[in-house]
């Protein structure tokens, strides 16, 4: 017992072990603090990009407008989706594009219409000829919205597009479109008066972060 006490006082094995444990704990705390700091910096960067997105509809007409889907409420577009549709309708009536792709799959198995079908019905009810609307009924994400819409554009020989969505969603949409090799994609953005931004903006930062990780996996062939 007396020897153990002397070891502690003289910096023996017990003291050395305790010192090593404290050193490891200190390194872990520093690493955690660095990760938190990097996370906060990334959130600030993504938030700034998100808020900086703006409409960029060209003066001359594009080949097509692409209205990105959002949730349906039963047989009708949700209030948020109607905002996107109203923006697309306004641009169409101004002659910014002669055709509209509406893109979005089925929200729920018991719903009668896909997002695209519900959007088509809304636009037809507001005076757009059905012949000017092309449905994309499979997409379940923004990436798929733009991927499948690009396939439709290539089939029809279209080069230019205006992507219609909400302002907070514009940054990610444009980033994905550029990744998919859209030719000078433009944005038609609308501010929301119905969606809760205190929920949707933080959620969009997370969605953008996920997209950048997915982009890395796609570039490396891992996805």
N, C-alpha and C positions, 0 to 999 in steps of 0.2 A: 504493500500500500504506500509506504513511504517512498519507494522507488518511482511509482506512478506519479505521485505528486511532484517529485523532483523533475520527472520528464516534462510535465506540463509547464512548470516554472522555467525550465531551461530550454524550452522550445523543442522538446523531444517529439517522438512519433505521434502522440495524441494531438499536440498542438499543430503539427504539420498537416495532419489529416483534416482538422477543423479549418485550417487556412485554405486548403485546396477546395473544400466544399464551399466556402464563402466566395472564393475566386470564380468558381463555376456559376454560382448563383448570380454574382455581379455581372458576368458576361451574358447570361441569359436575360437579365433585366435590361442590359444595354441593347441587346439584339431586339428585344420586344419593343423598346422605346423607339429604335430606328425604324422598325416595321410600321409602328403606329404613325410616326412622322411621315414616312413615305406614303402611307395610305391617305393621310390627310392632304398631302401635296397633290396626289393623284385625283382625289375627290375635287379639290379646288380647281385643278386644271380642267377636268371633265365638265364641271359645273360652268366654268367660263366658256368653254366651247359650246355647250348646250345653249346657253343664253345668247351666244353670238350668232346663232343660225338666223338667216333672214331669207326672204323670198328673192328669187333671182330669175323670174320669168322673163325670157327674152322678148324684145319688141316684135320680132317676126314670129310667125306661127311655128310651133313644134309639130312633129308628126303625131304625137299622142300624149294624152295626160294619163297618169297612173295614180288612181286614188287608192291609198293603202287602207286595208280593212281595219276594223275595230269591232267591238262586241255588238252583237244583235240583242235586242230585248224582245224575245219572242219572234214574231213575224216582222218586226220593224227595226230599223237601225236605232241604236242607242243615241241619246242626245250628243255624245261626243262624236260618234260616227256621222251624225247629221251635219255637224260643223264641217267635217272634212268634205262631205258631199256638197254642201252649199258653196264651199270655196271652189271645188272642182266645177260646179255648175256655173258659177260666176265667170271663171276663166274660159270655160267653153263658150258661153254666150258672148264673151268679148272677142272670140275668134282666136284664142291662144293655141288651140288644137282642135282638129276636126273629129278626132276619135278619143274614146275614153276606155282604158282598161280598169275594171274594178276587180280587186284581188283580195281573196280571203275565203278560207274553208268553213266547215261546219263547226259552230261553237259547241253545240250539244247534240247528242244523238236524237233527242226528241224534238229538235227544232225542224220546222218545215223548210226553211231556206238557209243556204250558206250565206256567209257575209256578202259574197259577190252578188248572189241572187237578190238579197235584200237591198243592196246598193243599186242594182240595176232597176228594181221596181221603183225605188225612190226617184231616181233620175228620170225614168219614163213618165212618172206621175207629174214631174216638173217640166215636161216638154222636150226632153232629149229623145230623139228617135232611137228605137231599139237597135236599128242597123248601125248606129254610131257607137254602140257599147259592146265591148268584148269581155267575156267573163273568164276569170281565172279562179277556179273553185277548190284548189288543193292546198293552198298555202296556210301554214299555221304559225308563221313567224315573219318578221320584217325581212329577214334574209330570203326566205322562200317567196314572199311577195315579189321581191325584186328579181330573184332568180327566174321564177316562172314567167314573170312579165317580160323579162328579156328574151326568153324563148319565143314568146308570142311576137315580139317586135322583129326578131330575126326571121321568123316564118313569113312575115308580111313585108319585109324589106324596110322597116322603119328604123331611123337612125337616132332621132332626137326625141327627148321625153321631158315632160314636166312632172315631177313627183309631188303629189298633193298630200299633205298631212298636217299635223299640228306643229307649231313652232318648236316646242320642247323636244319633239321627235325628229326634227329636221337634220340635226347633226349626224345622228346614227344612220339615218336613211341615206344621206348623201355619201357618207363614208362607205357604206355597203355598196351603193351604186358604182362608186369609183372602183372598188375592189372587183366588181363584176364587169368592168370595162364598158360601162355606159359611155356614150360619146357626149361629153360636156353636159352632164345631167343638170337640169334646173330644178329649183324648188318653188312650189306654190304653198306657202305656209299660212295658217290661220291661228290666231290666239284663241284659247278656249275660255268660254264664259260659263261652262257647265262642269268641267273637270276640276277636281281638287288638286291644285299644283303642289301643295305641301305633301301630298302622297305621290303624285305622278313624277315630279322632278327627281326626288331621291331615287325612286324606282328606275327612272331612266338612266341615272348615273350607274346603277348596278347593271342594267341591261347593256349599256355601252361598254362597261368593263368586261362583261361576259363576251360581247361581240369581239373585242380586241383579243381575248384569249382564243376564241374560236377562229379568228382570222389567222393567228399564229399557227394553230393546228392545221388549218387548211393549206397554208403556205408550205408547211413542212410535210404535207401528205399524211398526217396522222389522223385526219378526219375526213 
